[in-house]
């Protein structure tokens, strides 16, 4: 079943076309990686789908229903939630209060009977490492990302967008995030992740979509897209066509005698 489908989605800012007629889909249960060089238009595409900056043209469908141009709060209540590349919590509120805000306003009225208990469950689920009464402006990068994820999950999404959740993390923290993403998928949540860390992409994603200059250049299984010459060239430029072959191992090189 298709959880999400875009049909020729285009986003223009004045004379600049940031996203150009991108058609793609996400099936239920997928972890899809949205990849491409810096400035390719990945976050702009996600913003257009999620309603933050609606598309200039094209269509967005969730579960087969047209959602093009709907506001972020309406998209959230339809089952789409997200994290941000740079998390911005309510700085003077506690960790728990931030998650409770998402629990109350990210769901239809009356759905969450006990927002405090629900928010504590979300913090426990993401293994938030410090006290829930910590003021959010005191958090470091890793803690902010966990808080942002707990807020996103508090609205009980069916589809979750992760925008560079792993950026700035250490090797150990990266392994923890990979385990957490798998745990989220295990809850029946479909995931689209924007990511530059290929270790994460290759380990978690079953499908990839690659865009360059706002245009989709590849879509398919992770292995197919990762080995697509167009994708390699998008990341490496013209040097991808002229890279010298790897030297042979010493034991297999011909003798110079």
N, C-alpha and C positions, 0 to 999 in steps of 0.2 A: 504494500500500500504506500502511495506517495504522501508523505507528511507535508512536504513543501515542493512547490514548483514555481519557477519563474519563467515567463515567456517574453523574450526580447526586452528585458528590463533595461531602461536607459535613464541615466541621471546626468543632467546638464546644469552647469553653473555659468550663466551668461553664455559666452561663446565657447566654453570649455566643456567637452564631453568627458566626464570622469568615469562613467560606466556606459558601455556601448552594446546594446542589444544582447544582454547576457541571458541565455536560457539554460537552466539546470534543474536538477531535481534531487530530493533527498528522500530515501525510502525509510519506512519505519524500522527502527533499530540500528540504523546506520551510525557510524562515526565518520563524517565526511571532513576532509581537510580542504580548506580554501587557501591555496598557495599562490605565490607570485612575488616578483621583486618588490622592494619598497616603492610606494607610490603607484602600485598597479591598479588601485581602486577597490581593494578588498573590503576595507572598513566602510567605504562609501556604499558598496553593494549591500552590505549587511544593514547599514542605516536605512537604505531605501526599502528593504524588505520589512524591517522592524517598525517602520513608520516615523523614524526620527527625521529623515529627509525624504519625503515620498518621491517615487519615481517620476520623471518627466513624461515617460511613456512606457508602455509594456504592462504586463499583468503579474500579480503575485497571487498564488492560491495556496491556502492551507487546508489540508484534508479535503481538497476538491472545491472549496468555497473561495470565491474571490475576496481578497483582503487588501487589494491595492489601495494605498493612500489612507488606510485606517490609522488612527493615532496610536502611539506606543502603548498607552494604557489599555486600549481596546485589544491590541495585539497580545498584550500580556494576559488579559483575561480570557483570550482564546487559546492560550497555552504556549505562547512564545516568550521566553525570558532570555536574558543575556548578561554577560559580564562586559567590562570595558577595559581597553588597553591600559588606561590610567584610571584606576578606581577613584571615585570621588564620593566618599560617604558624607553624611551630615556631621561635620567635624566636632560640634559641641555636644553631640548625643553619644550615649554609650554604645558599645558594640551590640548589646541586646536590643536597645531602642532602635538602632538602624535596621536590624532584621525584622523587628516587630512592625516597623513602617511598611516594609515590603509585604509582610504577611497580611496586614490589614487592607492595604490599598492595591495589592497585586492580585487579589482574589475577589470574586463576586461577594457582595455583602452577606454575612452570616455563614459563609462556608467554613471559615476557621473559627471554631467555637472558643478556643483558648489560645489567642495569639502569642502569649508569653510562653506557654508550654511548647507550642509549635516552633517558635523561634529558637528555643533552647535545643530542640531536637535537630534543627538545621545546623546549629553551631557544633553540636556533638557529631553530626554526620560528617562535616568537613574537617573534623578534628581541630577546631579552633584552639590555639595553643595557650591563650592567656585568659584572665578573668573577664567575664561578660560585662562587668561594670566599668571596664576601661574606657576612657574617653577616646573617641575614634581618631582625633587629631594626633594622638600619641603613638599610633601604630606604625610599624615599619612596612616595607614593601610586601614581604611574605604574608604578614598578618592582614594587610589591606586586601590582598588577592583572595585570601580565605574568607574574609568578611564579605567581599563582593560576590563570591560564589554562594555563600550562605543566603545572602539577600536574593540572589537569582532563584535559588531553589525554594525559597519561602513561598513563592507564588505557585508552586506545584506545576512546573512546566511539563508539557509533552515534548517540546522542542527547545533545545538550549543552545545558544550561540556563545562560544568562548573566544574572546578576542585577545590573543597572545597571553593566555593565562600563565604560561611558563617563562615569560621573559624576565630576566633578572634573577633567576633562581640558580642555586648551586646544584651540583650533580646529585647530592643526596635529596635536596628539595624537589628536584625534577622527578626522581623515582617515586617520591611520595605523591606528587601530582598525577603521575601516570596511573598509580594505583587508585587514586580518588576518582579519576575520570572513568576508569573501568567500573568502579563501584556505582557511579551515577548511571552508566549504561545498564548496569544490572538492575536498576530500579525501573527499567522500561522507558527511559528518556532517550530520545534521538538527539544526536549532537552534531553541530557544525562548528568546526574550530579553525580560526585563522591562526596560523603558526609558521614561524621560520625555523624552529628547531627540528631538523629532519629526523633525529632520533625519536622524537615524540610522534611525528607524523607516520613514520614507517612502522612503529610499534603498535599504534592504536587504530589508525584509519583503515577502513576497508575500501573506501573510494576517495578520489581526489578530484578537485576542480582547480584548474590553473588559469589565472587571468594575467594579461600583460597590457598595459596602456588602456585598461578598462574593458578589454575584449577577451572573451573566453578563447583560449588556445588549445585546451585539452580537458577531457572529462572521461573518467573510467576507473578501473580498478587501480589501487595504489601502485602496483608494479607496472602496469601499462603506462600510467601518467609519468611516474618517476623515470621511466626509460624512454620517454618520448623525446626525440631530438629537438622539437620546438620548445619543450620545457627546459631542456639543458641549455639551449641557446638563450632563452629568456633570462636565465640566471647568470650565465657566463659571457654572454655577448658573442661577438665574432670570434673570440678566442676559442670558443667551443669547437669551431671548425678547423682550428689550426694547432690544437694542443698536440705536442709530440707524444708518441706512444711511451708507455711505461718501460723503463729499462728492464731487460731480462734479468732474472736472478743470476748471481755470479756463477753458480755451478752449471748453468745452462748456456752461458755465453761461449762463443767459439774461441778457441785458443788463439792468442796473438803471436804464438811462435811460428 
